[in-house]
Amino acid sequence: MRFPRYESYKDSGVEWLGEIPRHWQVKRNIGIFDERKKVNRPEMDLLSVTINQGIIQQNEITTKKDSSNEDKTKYKVVEKGDLAYNKMRMWQGAIGASSYDGIVSPAYIILRPRDKAYSRYYHYLYRTPLFIKEANRHSYGLCDDMNSLRYEHFKTIYSSVPPSDEIDKITNFLDQKTAEIDEAIAKKEQLITLLQEQKAILINQVVTKGLNPNAPMKDSGVEWLGEIPSHWQVKKNKTLFEERKIPGKEELPILSVSLHTGVSEEEQSGDVNLRAKVRIEDKSSYKLVKKGYIAFNMMRAWQGAIGVVKTEGMVSPAYIVAEPVGKIDGEYFEYLYRTAGFIAEMDRFSKGITDFRKRLYWDEFKQLLTIFPPQKEQLAIAKHVKRLNSSCDQLSTHVNHEIEKLVEYRSVLIANTVTGQIRV
């Protein structure tokens, strides 16, 4: 969408602003803001300055009531219309205008606009990459991660000042447009969530019911499985796998199992993959794993940390290693074992007082009931699930690219509006 420009422009004389509308002004921040240093209001609501949203109430981050014994008498008061920024995170964009009265940590700088009608305008301006870069230039520290923007340096920065009769037009326009863009982004994010949910449903269907929708069915006798094809069997894991504790070899790579909610493209498949970091430690107790073995992390099996080994390597002593016995396709069983139903079973059979102390030992794993289709069907199902994963992942990637474009468009639109490159 193309927007009109103002009739004439001038050089602002400020590098980060460039050209601005001729009738706009440029002022040092010391002439736009005063620093608010009011304290000793510990009874007020806690606020927080976030990178994504600006200033929010602390209870939006956590529902837990603040029960800390920290003395809050030195916390700084923020009034509606003030701007506040985290001086240690300003280089990341942790600044915003407040819609609330409250208090923030002494590490924050509170800015009281001399004209609060401009609060929302500076909220948008100071969160642009242009200003963040300029703010970082005025910050001091040993490295970017330690940069700090003190008020004495913030007040020397120059900012654009549109005429007062244009401020509401600018902020109302940006409020409306960013809300529309954010709604479009939310819908696309919801679509990705639905795709992942649908994928999980389809995978669960084929690994537990097979590929033939017309196959005769029977009651499996297992509650979480329900009916299964009548020619499939139900067996205990101990009849399908044998535990292996063969020592690893120093020259072999260290492997690990991702969770079912893996955080990287490699890990999302659920395969047993190479660790991202090589750890320096005694590996004498590590276990050998071979291609086709099933391995799971005893401490995280209740979350779905189980998978088939794709390459020879070794795993830490915290893993259980199971070698298939007979006609078993490891990939099929990986997909089966990563369904919500089987993960719930691993959770139920795990031992421990709390979730993060649970362990699924071999003695419990071997007692779990597992469906056992003929090997030919195992292979066909695994191949089908691979295609399904590929198709869903491609669609999710496409939607993610659309989200990235919307995010970029929002950023450009805000920057062009607050610097006067477009007229609203």
N, C-alpha and C positions, 0 to 999 in steps of 0.2 A: 504494500500500500504506500502510495506517495503522498507526502504532506507538503503544504506550501511553506515557503521560507519568508522571512521578514524582508521588507523593502530594501534595506541597506544594512551593511555590517561595518565594523571597525576592528582594528587590531586591539585586542584587550591589553596588550603589553605583558601578558602573563602566559608563559609557555604552555602550561597544562590546559589553559582555556582556549587559546588560539583566538579566532575571530568570534565576536559576539554581536548581537544586534546593536546598532548604533545608539539606540536610546537606553540601553542597559548600562549599569555602572559596575565598577570593580572596586572592592574595598578590602582592606586587611581585616582579618577576622576579629582583631581587637576592637574594631569599630562596629562589629555586628553582634558580638557576644560579650557577656561578662561571665566569669567563672563563679559558679555557685559552690560555696564551701560549707553550707549549713549542715550541722550534725546533731547528735543527741536526740534522735527520735526513734529509739529502738523498737517502739510499739508498731511502727508503720510496716506495711507489707513489703516483703522482699521482692526486688525486681532483678532481672538479668538482661544483659545485652548480648544478643546472639548474632552470628554472622548471617544467618538466613533470613531472620525475621525482624531484626532490630531489637527494641526493648519489649520484653514480655514479662508477665508475672511469674515468679519462681514456681508457683503451683502448676503452671502449664508444663513445666519440665518434669516435675515429680509430684505425685499425690501425697507423698509423705509430709507430715507436719514438721516444720523446722524445730528440732529438739536440741540443737547444738547449744553448748554453754558459752559459745563465743560472745565476747562483749561487743554489742552492736551500737554502743553509744558513739563510736567513731565512724559508723557507716554514714555515707553522704545522702542527703535528702534530694530526691528528684521530684519536681512538680510537673504537672501536665503542661506539655508544650516545651519542656526542656529537652535538650539533646544530651546524650551521655555516650561516652566511648571508653572502651577498655584500652588503656594506653599501651599495654603489652600485646594487644591483638588488633590494633588499628590497622596494621599492615595487611590484615586479612579482611577488613571491612566490618569489624565489630563496633558499629555505631548506629544510633537510631534516635528518632524523636519519640518521646514518651506520651502515651495516652493515659497514664496512671500517675497518681501520687504514690511515692514509696521511697525505699532506701536501697542503696547499692554499696558494694564493697568499697573501702577506701582506695582501692587500686583504680577506680574509675574517675574520669574527668567529667564534671557536670557543666554544661553550657546553657546559660540563660539568654535566649535571644532577646535583643532589645525590642524587637517586634515579633511577637509570637505567631503572627499571621504567616511568618516565613518558616515556621518549624518544619512543616511537611516538605517544603521545597528543599531545605537543606538535608532533610532525611534522605531524599532521593539523590541529591547532588553528591553527598559525601559517601554514598555507597557505590558510586560508579568506579570502574577500574581506573579512570583518569585521575580522580581525586585520591584514591587509595595509593596510587603510584606516587603522587605528589606528597601525600602524608608520609609515606615511607621515606621519601627523600629528606624529610625534615626530622626523621626519627633517628635515635642513636642507640647503638648496641654493638656487641661483639660480632653478631651475625643477624640475619633476617629474623630468625626464631626468637631472638632476644631484643629486637628493636623496641624502643619505647618512645611514644610521642607525648612529651610533656606539654602542659598548657602554654608555657612560655615560648614553645616552638610552634604550637598550633596557631597561636594568635598572630604570628607573623605571616601566615599563609594568606594569599589573596583569593577571594571568592567573588563570583558573579552576583549581582544584585539587580534582578528585574524590577520594573516599576510595581508598586503595591497593587495597582489595579489589574495586573496580569497574574498575580500569584495564585489566586483561586482557580483561574482558568487552567494554569499549568498543573497544579496538584490534583484538581478534580479530573482532568484528562488522564493523568497517570494513574490515579486510583482506579478509574474505570477500566482503562486498557490493561493494566497489570492484573486486575481481577479477572478479566476475560481470558487473558493468556494463562493465568494460574489455573483457571477452571478447565481449560483445554488440556493443560499438562496433567491435571489430576485425573481426567477421563482416560488419558492414554496410559497413565500409571495403573489405573484400575483395570484397563484392558490387559496389561501385562500380567497382573495378578490373576485375572480370570483365565488367561492362557495357561499359566502355570498350574492353576487348580484343575483345569480341564485336562491338561496333560497327565497330571497325577491320577485322575479318575480313569482315563483311558488306559494308562499303564497298568493300574491295579486290575482293571477288567480283563486285559489280555493275559496277564501273568497268572491270574487266579481262575480264569474261566476258559482260556484258550482262544484260538482264532476262529473257530467254527461256531457261529451263533446257534446252529441247529443241532449241535452235539447233544446226545442224551445226557442228562445230569443226574447226580446223586447227592445225598447229604454227606458232607465230608466228616461230620461228627465233630468238627472244630468250629467253635462259635464265631471266631473272627473271619473264617473262610466261607462259611455257609455252603452253598452247593458248588460242586466241581464236576467236570466231565466224568462220566461213569467209568471210563477206562483209565483214569488217573488214579494214583495211589496216594495214601497219606502215610508218611513214615517219620520216625524220630530222626533227628540229625545224626545221631550216633551210628545209624545204619548207612548214612550217605558220606560221612566225613570221619577222618581220623586226625587226632591232634598231632602236630609235629613240633618238636623242640630241638631241631638240628641247629647247632651253632652256626652263626653267619661267618662270612669270610671278610677279612679286612678290606680287600679290594672291591667288594660289592657296594653298590649305592645304598644309602639309607632310604627306605620308603615309608610313607605315612598314608593314612586313610582320611579323606575329607568327610565332612558332615554332609547330610542330605541337603543342607542349605549352604553349600560351599561358596566361597567368596571369590573364586577365580574361575576362568573358563575351563582350565584343566580339572579343577577340583569338582566342578558341578556334575561331572559324569559319574562321580562316585568311585572312580578307579583308585587303586592304590598307586600313588604318584611319588615322584622324587620330592624330597623336602626342598623348600626354597633355600634354606640355609644349612650349611654343613656344620654339625655340632662337633666340638672337640671333647670327646669323653671316652671312657672305657667301653669298648664294644664287645667285650668277651662274652657277655650274657645276651647279646642280640641273637635273633632267630632267623634262620634261612627261610626265604619264601621263593617259590618257583611259579612260573607262569601257570595260571589256572587254579592256584590255591585261593582259598577264601581267607581273608584276614580281618580282624576287627579289634578296635581299641576297647579293652575291658572297661575303661573309665568313661567312655563316650558312646558305647553301643546303644544306650538308652536314647541317644539323640540321632542315631542312624549312621554312626561311623563304622561302616562295614563295606567291603568291596572285594572285587576279584583282582588278583595280581596279574599285571600285563607284562612284567619283565622281571627277571631274576634279581633279587636283592636281599636286604635284611631289614627286620623291623625291631623296635625296642622291646624289652621284656614286658612292657605293658600291653602287648598285643597277644591275641590268641591266633594261632595259625592252624588252619584246617585243610587237609589234603582230601580232595574228592576221591571217593571209592566207587568204581564202576562207571557207568555211562552218564556222566554228569557234565553239563555245560556251565562253567563258572559264571558266564555273563548272565544267563537266565536267572541263576540263583542270586546274583547281585541285585537284579531288578526286583525279584521277589522279596528279598530281605530288606529292601529299602522302601517297601510300601508302608503306609501308615499303620496297617494292621500288624505286620510282623515287628515293626519298631516298637509298637505298644507291648507286644509279647516279650521282646528283649528287655524292655523297661520293667515289666511285671516280674520277670525272673531274675532281675539284677538285685544284688544285695548291698545294703548300705542305709545309713540313717537319713541322709539327705541326698538330693539329686546329684550334687557335685561330689559325693563320696560313694556313689553307686559303682558296683563292679559286676560285670557279667562274666562269670568264670566258665571254663570248659564244662564242668560237671552240670551246670545249669543249661548252657547252650545245647549240649548234646541231647537234652531231654525235650527240647522244643519240637513241636510237630510241624512238619513241612510237607507240602504237596510235591508229588514227583510225577511229572508227565513223561511220556516216552522221549528219548533223547532227540529224535527227529523234530518233535514239537518244541522242545526246549530251544533248539537252534533257530527254528522258524520264528518263535516268539521273540527271541533276543534280536534277530534281524529286523523284525517289525518295529520293536521298541526303538532301535537305533534310528530308523527312518522317521518315526514319530518325534523323537527328540530333536533330530535335525530340522524337521519342518517347523516345529514350535519355536526352536531357538532362532531360526532365520526370521520368523515373523516378529519375535520379541526384539531382535536386533534392529529390524526395520522401524519398529515403533520407538525404540530408544533413540534412534537417529532423529526421528521426528520431534521427540522431546528436546533433544539437544538443540535443534534448530529453533524451537520455540523459546528456549532459555536464552539463546544468543539474540534472537529478535527482541525479546523483552529488555535485555541489557542495552542493546543499541538504541532502542526506542527511548528508554529513560535518559541515556547519555545525550542523545540528540535534542531531547526536549528541554532538559535542565540547562544546557549550554546554548540554547537558542538557535540550534541548527534547523529546527522546524518551528513553525508558528501554529499555535493551537487557539 
